[in-house]
Amino acid sequence: MSPDLLTKVILPISLFLIMFGMGLSLKLADFKQVSQSPKAITLGLIGQMLVLPLIAFLLAIILKLPPEIAVGLMIIALAPGGATSNMFTYLSKGDVSLSISLTAIVSVITPFTIPIFAAMSMVFFMENSTQFSLPVIKTIIQLLVITLIPVALGMFVLSRWPNLAAKLENFLKWFSVFFLLLIIVLIVLKNKDNMLNFFAEAGLATLLLNILVLIIGYQMAKLAQLSHAQSVSIGFEVGIQNGTLALLVAGTLIGNEVMMIPAVTYSIIMFFSGSAFGWWISRQKSK
């Protein structure tokens, strides 16, 4: 997973298209969800921006992960939700508008938070290692270019050509899911001899992180007496992260192939754990 065509070209282009597709589904009016459901939005932000990274940090310490694996775990925890969390919310009959609103809001925040906290994680876990570094300001600018600009372009296309935007958005929504799978397949094929080692190093940590935050996010919302649909949305937004962005940060912006491992194992695991979680919450509703 060294810096090559995948990390330098394919990942940035795919993330740009994914964020453009997100913009195609957003109107300025959608952000009114913040004022209409402040409790749900606030709880979702707390879960995703505070609880999720804290759980990842504790797992990295408790499991005594190797330094670069620990940083990689933190990067996936710092990433926003994405089209996959929106898809799981839709399939599980959650509040899709809340899911999209949370994804959009966190996607606006994370270009600023990921570089800062990823750099702090590198200092904490890697200590005096100077082989890899993350220039915070430069990384913020790169993430803004590759995330917020395509979202803004997508929103502009929707405002001017709604019919075209609807067709493109439907295609790009599924493109983002399948392209992430394609990227994972390419990485797996390229590193097939090492995949067992990857899962041995990061599989347990990413599995525990995924399962714990899915359940914690959902239970936080239930304890706050939010509706079932809102609880489903918050569960998936806290529990399903943008694996493509995490791969880009670790592999392209930092250029560390080992830090990509948690994003790879997480991105594989989340499809199975997300499906299992969707089945579990449907059972909870029926009860």
C-alpha positions in Angstrom: 0.0 0.0 0.0 2.8 2.4 -0.8 2.0 5.8 -2.3 1.2 4.9 -6.0 -1.6 5.2 -8.5 -4.2 4.1 -5.9 -3.3 6.6 -3.2 -2.1 9.5 -5.4 -4.8 9.4 -8.1 -7.7 7.0 -7.6 -8.4 7.8 -3.9 -8.5 11.6 -4.3 -10.7 11.4 -7.5 -13.1 8.9 -6.0 -13.4 11.0 -2.8 -14.0 14.1 -4.9 -16.8 12.4 -6.8 -18.3 11.0 -3.6 -18.5 14.4 -1.9 -19.8 15.9 -5.2 -22.6 13.3 -5.0 -23.4 14.3 -1.5 -23.7 17.9 -2.5 -26.2 16.9 -5.2 -28.6 15.8 -2.5 -28.2 18.9 -0.3 -30.1 22.2 -0.3 -29.5 25.0 2.1 -32.9 24.3 3.5 -31.7 20.9 4.6 -29.5 22.5 7.2 -32.7 23.8 8.9 -32.7 20.3 10.5 -30.2 21.9 13.0 -32.9 24.2 14.3 -35.8 21.8 13.9 -34.1 18.9 15.8 -31.4 20.5 17.9 -31.5 17.7 20.5 -30.9 15.0 17.9 -28.2 17.0 16.0 -26.4 17.8 19.2 -26.4 14.2 20.4 -25.2 13.0 17.0 -22.4 15.5 17.0 -21.3 14.5 20.6 -21.4 10.9 19.7 -19.4 11.3 16.5 -17.0 14.0 17.4 -16.3 13.1 21.1 -17.5 9.6 22.0 -16.2 7.8 18.9 -12.6 9.1 19.0 -12.5 8.5 22.8 -13.5 4.9 22.4 -10.9 4.5 19.6 -8.2 6.0 21.9 -9.1 3.7 24.8 -9.1 0.6 22.6 -5.7 1.6 21.2 -4.3 1.8 24.8 -6.2 -1.3 26.2 -5.2 -3.5 23.2 -1.7 -2.1 23.2 -1.8 -1.5 19.4 1.5 -0.8 17.5 1.9 2.9 17.2 1.1 3.3 13.5 -1.9 1.0 13.8 -3.1 3.1 16.8 -2.9 6.3 14.7 -4.7 4.6 11.9 -7.5 3.6 14.2 -7.7 7.2 15.4 -7.9 8.4 11.8 -10.9 6.2 11.0 -12.6 7.4 14.2 -12.0 11.0 13.2 -13.6 10.6 9.8 -17.2 11.7 9.2 -20.0 9.5 8.1 -20.7 9.1 4.4 -23.0 7.6 1.8 -22.7 4.2 3.5 -24.2 5.5 6.8 -26.9 7.2 4.8 -27.6 4.0 2.9 -27.8 1.9 6.1 -30.1 4.4 7.7 -32.4 4.3 4.6 -32.5 0.5 4.5 -33.2 0.3 8.3 -36.0 2.9 8.1 -34.2 5.5 10.1 -34.5 9.3 9.8 -32.7 9.8 6.5 -32.9 13.6 6.6 -31.2 13.6 10.0 -28.6 11.2 8.7 -27.8 13.4 5.7 -27.8 16.5 7.9 -25.3 15.0 10.4 -23.1 13.7 7.6 -23.1 17.2 5.9 -22.4 19.1 9.2 -19.6 16.7 10.3 -18.1 16.8 6.8 -17.8 20.6 7.1 -16.1 20.3 10.5 -13.7 17.4 9.9 -11.3 19.0 7.4 -10.3 21.2 10.4 -10.4 18.5 13.1 -8.8 15.5 11.4 -5.4 17.1 10.7 -5.2 18.5 14.3 -6.2 15.4 16.1 -4.3 13.0 13.8 -1.2 15.0 14.3 -1.8 14.9 18.1 -2.3 11.1 17.8 1.0 10.7 16.0 2.8 12.7 18.7 1.2 10.6 21.5 1.5 7.1 20.0 4.7 7.5 17.9 6.5 9.7 20.3 9.9 10.6 18.9 9.4 9.0 15.5 9.9 11.7 12.8 9.7 9.5 9.7 6.1 10.6 9.1 4.6 13.9 9.8 1.3 15.7 9.1 1.5 19.4 8.3 -1.7 20.7 9.8 -2.4 23.8 7.7 -1.5 22.2 4.4 -3.6 19.1 5.2 -6.6 21.3 6.2 -6.3 23.1 2.8 -6.1 19.8 0.9 -9.1 18.3 2.7 -11.1 21.5 2.1 -10.3 21.2 -1.6 -11.2 17.6 -1.9 -14.3 17.6 0.4 -16.1 21.0 0.8 -15.5 22.3 -2.8 -17.1 19.3 -4.5 -20.0 19.5 -2.0 -20.5 23.2 -2.9 -20.3 22.3 -6.6 -22.9 19.6 -6.1 -25.3 22.0 -4.3 -24.8 24.5 -7.1 -25.7 21.9 -9.7 -28.8 21.0 -7.7 -29.9 24.6 -7.5 -29.5 25.2 -11.2 -30.3 21.8 -12.8 -32.4 19.7 -10.4 -33.4 17.0 -12.9 -29.7 16.4 -13.9 -28.7 16.5 -10.2 -31.3 13.8 -9.3 -29.9 11.5 -12.0 -26.3 12.1 -11.1 -27.0 11.8 -7.4 -28.7 8.4 -7.7 -25.7 7.1 -9.7 -23.0 8.6 -7.4 -24.8 7.4 -4.2 -24.3 3.8 -5.3 -21.0 4.6 -6.9 -19.6 5.7 -3.6 -20.5 2.4 -1.9 -19.3 0.1 -4.7 -16.2 2.2 -5.4 -15.2 1.8 -1.7 -15.6 -1.9 -2.2 -13.5 -1.8 -5.3 -10.7 0.1 -3.6 -10.8 -2.5 -0.8 -10.7 -5.3 -3.3 -7.7 -3.7 -5.1 -5.9 -3.3 -1.8 -6.7 -6.9 -0.8 -5.5 -8.3 -4.1 -2.3 -6.2 -4.0 -1.6 -7.3 -0.4 -3.2 -10.8 -0.4 -0.2 -12.4 1.2 -0.4 -10.0 4.2 -4.2 -9.8 4.8 -4.1 -12.3 7.6 -1.4 -10.2 9.3 -3.5 -7.0 8.7 -6.5 -8.6 10.5 -4.2 -10.0 13.2 -2.9 -6.4 13.8 -6.1 -4.4 13.5 -9.0 -6.7 13.0 -10.1 -7.0 16.6 -9.6 -3.3 17.3 -11.7 -2.2 14.3 -14.4 -4.8 15.0 -14.7 -3.7 18.6 -14.7 -0.1 17.6 -17.4 -0.6 15.0 -19.7 -2.7 17.2 -19.3 -0.6 20.3 -20.0 2.8 18.7 -23.0 1.5 16.7 -24.6 0.3 20.0 -23.5 3.3 22.0 -24.8 5.8 19.5 -28.2 4.0 19.3 -28.5 3.7 23.1 -27.5 7.3 23.7 -30.4 8.4 21.5 -32.8 6.0 23.2 -31.8 7.3 26.6 -32.3 10.8 25.4 -35.9 9.7 24.4 -35.5 10.4 20.7 -37.7 8.5 18.3 -36.7 5.1 17.0 -36.0 6.5 13.5 -33.7 9.2 15.0 -32.0 6.7 17.2 -31.3 4.5 14.1 -29.8 7.5 12.3 -27.5 8.4 15.2 -26.4 4.8 15.6 -25.3 4.6 12.0 -23.8 8.1 11.9 -21.7 7.3 15.0 -20.9 3.8 13.9 -20.3 3.9 10.2 -17.4 6.2 9.0 -16.1 7.3 5.6 -13.5 4.7 4.9 -12.4 6.3 1.7 -11.5 9.6 3.5 -9.6 7.6 6.1 -7.6 5.8 3.4 -6.8 9.1 1.7 -5.6 10.7 4.9 -3.4 7.8 5.9 -2.2 6.7 2.5 -2.1 9.9 0.5 -1.7 12.9 2.9 0.5 11.1 5.5 1.9 8.5 3.1 2.1 5.7 5.6 1.0 2.3 4.4 0.7 0.8 7.9 -1.8 3.5 9.0 -4.1 2.4 6.1 -4.5 -1.0 7.7 -7.3 -0.1 10.2 -9.2 1.7 7.5 -9.0 -1.4 5.3 -10.2 -3.8 8.0 -12.8 -1.4 9.2 -14.2 -0.8 5.7 -14.6 -4.6 5.2 -16.0 -5.2 8.7 -18.6 -2.4 8.7 -20.7 -3.9 5.9 -21.2 -7.0 8.0 -21.6 -5.3 11.4 -23.8 -2.6 9.8 -26.1 -5.3 8.4 -26.2 -7.2 11.7 -26.9 -3.9 13.6 -29.8 -3.2 11.1 -31.2 -6.6 11.8 -30.9 -6.1 15.6 -32.6 -2.7 15.7 -35.5 -4.1 13.6 -35.9 -6.7 16.3 -35.8 -4.1 18.9 -38.6 -2.1 17.2 -40.8 -5.2 16.8 -40.4 -5.9 20.5 
